[in-house]
Amino acid sequence: MTWKKTDADRRRDAAVYGNRDYQRNRKAVLRRANGRCEQCGSRRALQVDHVIPISQGGTHNVNNLQVLCSGPGSCHAKKTATEGKGFRASRRADPDPRPSTDWLADRD
């Protein structure tokens, strides 16, 4: 199953990444990194990442932003997997909930 953004996801992203402080500090962090991943030094696809995610109380401060390479097996993928304990947890309810099978345990 692939991750699909909802309208709420898009609104949240616009609020977070459209923020003036984030945009200004993002440019400063990219200059600081000099076109390289701050973890491994790679020059492949780069993105600016929050060290402490906004959802966990992080800010757009330059000290809370880092440049990481992105893609499968990248520094950003490893960091995200660590934060999610190996998987991306959804905060949404399952769109196709399965019926409970607890009644099967009661059968003799």
C-alpha positions, 0 to 999 in steps of 0.5 A: 500500500502506498502512502497517499496524502489527504487534504489535511496532509496538504494543508499541514504541509503548506502551513509548515513548509510555506512558513517564512522562517522555514523558507529563510532558514532552509536557504541558510542551511543549504548554504551551510551544507555546501551541496552535501548531505550533512551525515554522509557527504553525498551529493545525491538528491538533497532535502532539508529535514527537521532534526526534531520533527514539528509534530514533536515540538521541533522548530524552524530554527537553523539548529533544528534543520539539517540537509540529508540525502534522500531516496531508498537507503538514504540518510533521510530514509534511515532517520525516518525509519528510526523515528517510526521504529521501522515503519511509517505509522499512520494517524488515520483510521484504517480505510478498510477495517477488517471485522473482528475475529474474536468470536472465533476464540470462544468456539468450542 
